[in-house]
Amino acid sequence: MNKINSVSVSHVNRSIWGHLAEREKTLPLVTPLDIYPQFQETRGSWFWESGMAVVEIETVDGIIGHGWCEDGCDATARIIDNHLSRLLVGQDAAEIEGLWDRLFRASLPYGRKGSALHAISAIDIALWDIAGKSVGKPVYELFGGPVRETIPVYASALHPVGHEKVAAEAKAYVADGYQAMKMRFPFGPGDGIDGMRENERHVANVRDAVGDDIEIMADAYMGWDFAYAKKMVRLLEPYRLAWLEEAFLPDDLNSYAKLRQETNIPISGGEHEYTHFGFQQIIEKGAMDILQPDLRRCGGFTVARKIAALAAAAGLNVIPHAYGPVHLHFAQGHTNVPMIEHFPVPCWDELPDVDREPIFHGEPQPSGGYVTMSREPGLGVTVNDKIFT
């Protein structure tokens, strides 16, 4: 038995999304607060300060595992230090399933979703990191992988910053080898028919720029309602979207299910959903064609493996939200995870100063639209000490 000796948490003023989080605060896109005029201009008018938590778990044998989650409100350390750590110290680090279940059950009065699950996710990721290091294998091999030689990634950006800039950006992604790319819608219900037409023009512009052989997708970031979406899909169907993402609030599964019946565009979502219980409800409702969990939110690898199994039984693909080592290992070890999201810096923009220091050393990077994984044990990365200063 390799008992857990200590659990510590550090808050970092960086986003696990990387540069996108800071850039997107000033870029145009529809959001769930667009229905309120004072918050309509940018996401930065209402979004929290960027932050992540890094959890370090050390065993009595000296093996150290790291996990992480978003932590914009600086809540993770309080949850772990004041409660969850006492359910971990002294326990067998290899008992990952049982530890997850105990943490979840113990946090039910204030948990089930949100910050408590973020904290559990980071702990779970760290425990899988320990599991891989303890046997000298990468985490994806513990899932039975690798299931592929390389992992396809799609470019996720294309904010509505002007048709010429967007067309140039889309063409640059094709030149870089991306076979798929995702854009952001500029407008929602409060902008009327003019906004609907501009949404269509944005999609048409990307399709014209990349031609018919590149997959294109579009993200509404929870900013629409059913009546609006029903009209929008009629305008969008000629452009052959690979999927329409997160059209509604995450709990409005009835609208997701109804929209699937209204259009031949595949409907996706799930980055703001939690646990396998939540994804089971999505599947039972027939609400989505593609599931998009974020493992740093939904419950870590332990939950994600169950989501992948549920999806496989239902004939659905899982395409996790955002880039990172955790999602790379998940994709490398599961056959129904066909690609993952990547946030390239657009050709018209540059990396913010805050993001010039990488969060991880050893993180695989895309080349030609694909990522090749290493065989380093555990998650195969080290957290950069400089991000703590």
N, C-alpha and C positions, 0 to 999 in steps of 0.2 A: 504494500500500500504506500503510495506516494502522497503523503498528506499535504494539504495547503498550509503553508507557514504564515503567509501574510498577503494582504490585499491592499493596494494603494491606488489612489485616483489623482490624476493631474488634469487641470483645466487648461486649455490652450485657446488663444484668441485667433483660431484659424477654423476654416470649414472643412469637413471631410469631403465636401463636394469639390474642393480645390478652388481654382480661380473663379469658377462660374458664380459662386455665391456672392462675391463682392461685385463682380461686373454686372450681374443681373439686377442688382438693386437700382441701377440707373438706366437699364434697357427697357424698351417698351415690350409689354406682353400683357395679356389678359390675366387677371387673378380673381380669387373669390371675393375680394373687397372692392372690385370695380363697380359694384352697385351703389357704392357710396362715393359721391363726387370728390370729397376731400382726400380719398385714397386712390384715385383713379390714375394718377399720373405715372407712378412707378411702384414696384414692389418695395423699394426702399422707404416709402412713406409709412409703411406699417410693419415691416419685417424686423425681427430681432437682430441683435449683434451676432456676427458669426462666432461660433465657438464649437469646440469638440472636447470630449473627455477621453483620456488615455488611461485604461485600467491595466495595472501590472499585478500579476499573481505569481508568487514564488512558492515553490514546494520545498519540503524539508531536504530533498535531494539536490536543491539548488537550480532546478529548472525554472526559467522565467518565461511566462507567456504574456503576450500583450493583446488587448482588444480595445476597441474604440467605438464611439457613437457620437452623434451630434449633441451639442450641449450649449445651445445659444443662451439659455437662461441660467446656466451654471447650477443645475439641479442634481447632476449625476453624483457628485461627491457626497452630497448630503444624504441621498438615498442609500448609497453603498456604505458610507461611514456610520450612519446612524441606525442602519437596519441590516442590510443584506450581508455585510461582511461577517457578522456573527453566525450566519448560516453556512459560511464557507470555511473559515479557519478551523483546522483540525480535521476536515473531511477529506476523503480520497479524491484527488483531482481527476482520476479516471472515471469517476461516476457521474459523467456529464448529464446523462438523461435524468437521473434522480435529482441532481443538484438543480437543474433547470426547473423541474416540477416543484421542488420545495420553494425555490425563490418566487415562482409565479403564484403558488398558493398563499405564501406568506404576505405577498404584496397586494392581494386582491382588494382589500378595503380602500386602497388609494391607487391601484394599478389597473391591470387588464389591458390598457393602451397607454400611449403617451410616454412621459418621462420615465416611469417605472420600467416599461419595456425597453426603452433605450438602454437603461442601466443593465438590465438582464442580458440584453444583446451583447453589450461590450464584455461582460463577464463570460458569457458563453463562447465568444470568439477567442478570448484569452485561454480558456480551457482547451479548446481544440488546438490552439497553437502549442500548448504544453503537450497534448496528446501526440502531435506529430513529432515534436522534438524528442519526446521520450523514446520513440522507436526509430528515430532517424529518417522519417519519411515526410514528404509534403502532405498537407492536409487533404488535398484532392485524392491522394492514394488511399487514405482512410475511408473514402466514400466508394472505393472500388475503381477509381479512375487510373489513368486518364482515359477519357472516352474520345478524344480527338487530339490531333497533333498540334493544331493551332486554334485559337479562339477568335472568331470574327467579332469586330466591334463596329458600331455605327457612330457617325458624327452627330453630336447633339448640340445644336446652337441655332443659327439662322433666325435670329431675332429680327423683327420687322423694322430695320433701320434705313430703309430706302431700297427701291427695287434694284438699282445698279449695284450697290454694295452687296446685297443679298445674292444676286446672280453671280457676282465675282467670287463670293465666299463658297457658294455651292459648287462652282466649277473647280475651285481650288481643292475641295474635298475629293472630288472625282479624280483629280490629278494625283492626290496623295494615296489613292487606292481604296478609299471607302466605297463600298457597294450599296450603302444605305445611309440616310441622313434624316434628321428630325428638325422641324422648325417650330416656332412659337407663334400662336395666333395673336394678333394685335387687339382684337375687339370682342366684346360680349354683348349681352342683351341691352345694356343701357345706351348703346351706340346706334341702334336702329338699323335700317336697311343699308345706310351708307357704310356702317361698320361691317355688315355681312358681305357687302361687295368688296370691301378692302381685304377681308379675310380670304375671299376667293382669289383676288388678284395676287395676294402673297403666295398662295399655294401654286397658282398658275405660273408665276414667275420662277419658282424653284423647279417646277416640272419642265418648263421651257429651257431652263439653264442646263439641266442634267440629262434630258432626253428620256426615252422610254425604258431604258435598261437598268436604271438605278431606282432602288426602293426609296420612297419618300414617306414620311410620317409627320403628324402635326399634333401639338400639345395645347390643350385649352386650360390646363392648370386649375381645374375646379371652378372655372369662371362662367360657365353656361348654365342654363336651365333647360328643361326638356322641350318646351315649345320652341325655344331658339335653336336648339340642336337639331330638332326635326326639320326645320327649314334649312339649316346650314348643310346638312348632309346631302340634300338634294343638289345644292350648288357644287359640292365637293366630289361627288361620285365620279364625274368624268375624268378626274385627275388620278384615279387609281391609287389612293393612299394605302400603304401597308397596314396602317392602323390610325385611329383617332384616339388620343390619349386623354384620360382624366377629364372628361367633359363636365362632370358634376361633383358635388361634395361627396366624399368617400362613403358616407353612410346612406346616400340616396341610391340604393341598389335597384329600387323599382324603376327609376329613370334610366339607369344603365341597361336593365333588362328590356325595357320598352324600346330604347334606341336600337338595340341589336335587331329587333324585329322590323325596324323602319328602314334599314340600310344594308347594303352589301359591304360597306367599309367595316373591317374588323375593329372591335371596340376593346380598348385596353385600360388598365388602371391597377391600383393596388399599392402604390408607393407610400400611401398614408394609411394602409391597413396593418393590423397587428395579429399575430399568432395564427396558427393553423385553423383555429376556430373561425376567425374572421374570413379567411380564404375559403373555408368550406361553405360559408354562407354565400359568398360570391358565386361559387360553383353551383350550389343548389338553386340559386335564383336564376341561373343562366344569364348572369349579368355581364360577363366579359369573355372575349375570345383569347386574350393574352393576359397573363398575370405578371405584375411588375413589383414584387416585394423589394424592400430595401432591408438587407440582412442586419444593418446597423440599427434598425428600428423595430423590425417585426418580431425579433426573438433570437437572432443569431443563426448559426448553422443548424442547430438542433431543430428549430422550427422550420427553417428553409427546406430541410430534407423532407419533412412531412408535407410541406406545400408542394414540392416537386412530385412527391408520390401521389397526392390527391389530384394534381393537374394531369399527371400521366394517365391515371385511371379514367379521367374525364376527357382525354384526348386534347389537352391544352398545352401550349408552350409557356415557359416561364422565362421572362427577359428582365433581369433585375434592374432596379433604378440606380443609375450613377456608376461611375468607375471605381475601382479600388482593388486591393489584394484579396479582400474577402469575396467579392463577386467573381474574381478571376478563378479562385479555387472552386467556388460553387459551380461555375460553368464547366470547368475542366472535369468535374466528377459526376455530371448529370446529363443524360442524353437529351432531355427535353428542354435544355437551356441553349438555344441555337446561337445566341450572340449576346453581347452586353453593350451598355451605353458608354460612350467616351466623350469628354468635353474638350475638343481642340480649341485653341485660341484662333478666332477668325483672322483672315488675312488682313482685315482693315483695323484690327485692334492689337493690343499688346498685353503682356502679362502684368498684372498689378504688382507693385513693389512688395506688398505683404506676402505674395505667393512665390517670390523668386527662390526662397529656400524650400526645398522639397520636404514634405511631411515624412516620407519614408525613404530609406536607402534600400536599394535592391528591388524596387517595384518595377515589374516588367512594363515596357511601354510599347504601344502599337507601332507597327511598321507595315506600310502597304495595306492597311485595313485589318491587320491580324496581330495577335499577341502570342508569343511563344513563352510558355511557362518554364521555370527552372525546376530543379529537383532538390532545392534546398529544404531542409526539414522545417516542419511547422508551416507558418504562413510565408516564410522565405524572405521576410523584410525585417529591417530594424527601424525603430522610430528615431527620427533625427533629433538629437538632443537640442539642437539650436532653436527648434520651434518653441521650447519652453522658456526662452529668454526674452 
